[in-house]
Amino acid sequence: MRWLTLYARSRQVPASLAAVVISAVAVWALARDGSEEPVDPRLPVLVLAAGVMAASTGLSGPDHALDRTAAIRWVPRRAAHVLLAGTVVAAVLLAVQALGEDMAPTTFVVRNSAGLTGLAALGAALAGGRHAWTLPFAWLSFSFIAPPATSTPMRVAGWMLLPPDAAAATWTALVLAAAGTATYAVAGPRR
């Protein structure tokens, strides 16, 4: 089990986990206004994006050469790292929601967590672990300022804010999750 501890420390997992929890609790506290109105979908998306961006810093280690030359199979470990990061980000938001304020349905949280984590993994493969957060941040920023989703391309572009039953959003998140995880698992983080 020592290798798992060393791996977690080298990937800054404790600091990332703390950032994920703090951001979820902070936004949950801001969402508690006592009204019966539904919560704006941008708040849970913001929590998920902040969590994924915090977790994305661990998608590369401190020694790039070690990641490339180690005598272990990296592909399954990288894929597991991405899947675990997405699961933890979603689980933290769902756990905070269990405290009282329901910000988003479970399907919405799982869909967006998977898609955003795939984007971060793709960002790590294209730009390196230090800059893996840029793709989720850029897409989140565009989603916040994009015009209403009336056409299919706009539904794909604004998938994060669409209702949980929107097929275009679900397929976009699945494609991003699969493509990002596969690319990162095979290619690893860019130097």
C-alpha positions, -999 to +999 in steps of 0.1 A: +000+000+000+030+022+003+031+028-035-005+041-034+005+066-006+035+078-026+015+081-058-012+101-040+013+125-025+032+129-058-001+138-075-011+163-048-042+143-040-046+156-003-045+192-014-068+186-044-093+168-021-092+197+003-099+222-025-128+200-038-144+199-004-139+235+004-153+247-029-184+224-026-191+236+010-186+273+000-210+271-029-235+251-009-234+278+018-240+305-008-269+285-023-287+283+011-310+313+009-341+297+024-363+301-007-383+274-024-371+284-059-350+259-077-312+265-076-296+281-106-279+252-125-247+274-128-240+269-091-236+231-091-217+233-124-194+258-108-188+234-079-181+205-103-158+226-125-139+239-095-135+204-082-123+190-115-099+219-120-084+212-085-082+175-092-066+181-126-034+194-111-026+158-101-028+145-137+010+147-140+037+140-116+068+160-106+091+139-128+080+135-164+108+110-172+097+087-144+061+087-157+075+076-191+101+050-180+087+033-149+084-004-149+047-004-143+018-003-167+006+033-167-024+030-190-047+014-164-034+036-136-040+068-156-075+057-165-083+047-129-069+081-117-093+100-141-123+079-132-116+081-095-112+119-097-145+123-115-162+100-090-148+119-060-158+153-074-194+141-080-195+123-046-184+154-027-212+175-042-238+148-036-226+144+000-228+182+006-263+182-009-273+155+015-268+181+043-298+200+032-298+222+001-306+202-030-287+219-058-290+194-087-303+160-095-279+131-093-280+125-130-270+161-136-241+158-112-228+125-126-231+137-162-213+170-157-186+155-135-179+128-161-177+154-190-156+179-171-132+152-159-128+140-195-121+176-205-094+179-178-078+146-189-078+158-225-063+191-213-035+171-195-028+151-226-027+182-248-012+209-225+003+190-196-008+185-160-002+221-149-025+234-176-051+206-176-076+230-160-078+253-190-102+232-211-128+228-184-125+265-175-128+276-211-158+255-218-174+266-185-168+302-193-183+298-228-214+280-213-220+309-190-220+335-217-234+315-246-268+323-261-297+300-253-294+265-267-319+264-296-299+244-322-280+211-318-246+228-320-255+252-293-269+223-272-236+206-276-217+238-267-239+245-237-242+209-225-232+217-189-263+238-182-289+217-200-315+197-179-305+161-169-327+145-196-312+164-225-298+138-249-273+162-266-258+170-232-256+134-221-239+123-254-215+153-253-205+144-217-201+107-226-179+115-256-158+140-237-154+115-208-144+086-231-122+106-254-104+124-226-099+093-205-086+072-234-063+099-247-048+106-213-045+069-204-026+061-236-006+093-242-001+104-206+004+141-197+022+163-221+056+175-210 
